[in-house]
């Protein structure tokens, strides 16, 4: 898979304050990349650097394989952007606001405004002045604006901020359907873990300006699966017994004497009986629930708040 | 042929961009504020001449009528109103958070500045022509001085030239708006230079003070202390330096 976005040691100082610190991230074609971090972690600054709105202090940015500093105009033709605080001209209607963008972008397709407003579900509100739009409607309009030119990459900065639960669900569904139907690569930032979990297939975790981890959701889930935790005196023999007598193969020896069994959760008492009968000392036995939240808190040094 | 085609494309591009800037002004109260603002000059003039007609009818001539209205406009109101619309055009993109959208589509920042300058030029010329027309209209509501074609042409030329000369001062207001992102500093600057112009216009220093020059140069009749080229150079220099500052600052600015 080729990289749509690739940054190398991306760094930004505002005065003496380091806001983004050597961030090297990779977004592959077709990904929904969740950029997760607390408020003030450096998400928006990174996004703005990816779009050329903020000049990096150090580091390199490649989008579609091209250097952003040299081919910004060409790159932006293929990128759609929904900012955290969507700005519109309040004296204009929703349709008029989009008309400005179609003109600026040179979009020739007839009825494109109708098409995108229908996608985001606010065609009936097209003639309302922006000052009468609710926050949720503005956010949908912002997404509509970002797909007017059929971009290959969609960058969304906290798109569900300040939306009500129904609005959040709808926007989430909209983003998923855009990624699937239009084959758009999506880069979405959020401070809400569950949101990223439900949308993304790759997650980048940023904390205090540093990218702590870049991991696929599958890998993350694997790391945080539900499992039977068995503490024994001899993990080698215990492993053999699990395989031969119970037919359990989906397990791993996590630490010395500590085995994690990822299947057969309903056979916990049987595991206990068989191991004891086979002369293995069972020191500890129980079911552990993988918790992504705990994982992130651990990763961010205990002060994460997702 | 290629040159003609590319020139045609450039002209089409300017109209396209201009159309976009005009869409942004739909239902904008600032359009009415600016029309009302410049309209104050002929209105004040009208009230003054109504009273003059009753008290000293011999003083009421068409030339004086136009001249006095022009003084009100150029010396008192134009810098403030033109500064206000300039600030509106630039500051609103920050205040309404629309700049992020504008700068993430394939338009360069220099193009954004130039497009806004073109719009401001047209807006200023429109306001000057409106004021000229309104001055004529008011004459027919109770004053009724005979209009003479020669005088009309003379002042039409002066109004138009004043608009063009005022436009040369616009980039400085734009620069202040870009840096401060608010109306306060721009309007403060407009008030300061207007007062300075009023004080300095009748001295020889007014001839090189850019904000006094639209009034002095538009009605220039060869009576300057310094060569007129100094005045023109001062105005052109102000335009070039402030426009360059706008472009440099805007191109380097982080949009946070």
Contacts between the chains, C-beta under 8 A, distances in Angstrom:
chain1	res1	chain2	res2	distance
A	45	B	256	8.0
A	48	B	100	8.0
A	48	B	254	7.6
A	48	B	255	6.7
A	48	B	256	7.4
A	51	B	103	7.9
A	51	B	104	5.0
A	52	B	103	7.5
A	52	B	104	7.6
A	53	B	100	6.2
A	53	B	103	5.9
A	53	B	104	6.8
A	53	B	254	7.1
A	53	B	255	4.2
A	54	B	254	4.3
A	54	B	255	6.7
A	54	B	256	6.9
A	55	B	252	7.3
A	55	B	254	6.2
A	73	B	106	4.6
A	73	B	108	6.8
A	74	B	106	7.6
A	76	B	104	6.0
A	76	B	105	6.2
A	76	B	106	4.8
A	77	B	106	4.9
A	79	B	104	7.1
A	81	B	100	7.4
A	81	B	101	7.5
A	81	B	104	4.5
A	83	B	97	7.1
A	83	B	100	4.8
A	83	B	101	7.2
A	85	B	97	5.1
A	86	B	97	7.1
A	86	B	101	8.0
A	87	B	96	5.1
A	87	B	97	2.8
A	87	B	98	4.0
A	87	B	99	7.2
A	87	B	100	6.3
A	87	B	101	6.0
A	88	B	96	6.9
A	88	B	98	6.6
A	89	B	24	5.5
A	89	B	92	7.9
A	89	B	96	6.2
A	89	B	98	6.3
A	90	B	96	6.3
A	91	B	26	6.4
A	91	B	27	4.5
A	91	B	28	5.1
A	91	B	29	7.8
A	92	B	23	7.1
A	92	B	24	7.2
A	92	B	26	6.0
A	92	B	27	7.2
A	96	B	23	6.2
A	96	B	26	6.7
A	99	B	23	6.4
A	100	B	20	5.5
A	100	B	23	5.7
A	100	B	24	6.7
A	101	B	101	7.2
A	101	B	105	6.8
A	103	B	16	6.3
A	103	B	19	6.7
A	103	B	20	4.9
A	103	B	23	7.6
A	104	B	20	6.1
A	104	B	102	7.5
A	104	B	105	5.2
A	104	B	107	6.1
A	105	B	105	5.5
A	105	B	106	7.3
A	129	B	27	7.6
A	145	B	101	6.9
